[in-house]
Amino acid sequence: MQAFWPPEMLAEHGHYSKPLDIWQLGCLFFTCIAHTFPFGTSKKRNFRQLVESGQYAEALVPETYPHLRELIRSCLTVDAAQRPTAEEVLAHPFFAA
């Protein structure tokens, strides 16, 4: 689903990496709580620009879930090397709450 594609997937057209999974996990978390895709869909005029800049509607994640907001923010980091690993995601305070 292109709505969950990370910036590096848009640029490289199909190169798999573990950080790609983390980005998609962030999109999934966001979609579950906000009931919409974080960057819209690929049919949205500025979809690519939003993904490449990491601009999503963070305000749609309720402030009552600060750990979830931070987890989504870290998963949707544009720089793939700066995203958490799967182990770091599982150790995040959101899952301890």
C-alpha positions, -999 to +999 in steps of 0.1 A: +000+000+000+016+032-011+000+052+017+026+035+040+056+039+018+086+056+034+106+083+017+134+059+007+108+036-010+095+065-031+131+075-041+145+040-047+114+022-060+113-010-041+144-015-020+135-034+012+151-026+046+142-031+082+137+006+088+110+004+061+090-019+084+094+005+112+080+034+091+051+012+081+045+003+117+043+040+126+018+045+098-002+016+112-002+030+147-012+064+134-040+050+112-054+029+141-057+059+165-065+087+140-087+066+116-069+081+086-035+077+069-007+099+082+002+113+048-031+107+029-029+085-001-007+085-032-036+101-050-032+132-028-015+160-048+012+167-023+016+131-010+052+127-020+062+161-005+045+152+028+062+118+030+096+132+021+093+160+047+078+137+073+048+161+077+018+144+091-011+155+113+003+147+147-025+166+163-048+138+153-031+116+179-047+125+212-025+143+237-037+118+263-014+093+246+020+110+249+040+078+247+021+068+215+027+102+200+064+099+207+065+063+193+048+073+161+071+104+157+102+082+161+089+056+136+080+082+111+115+098+111+125+106+075+161+095+080+158+057+080+191+054+100+175+074+128+144+052+132+142+028+161+149-009+157+121-035+163+137-042+197+137-005+206+100-002+195+091-032+218+110-016+247+093+018+242+074+031+273+041+029+253+042-008+257+050-007+294+020+016+301 
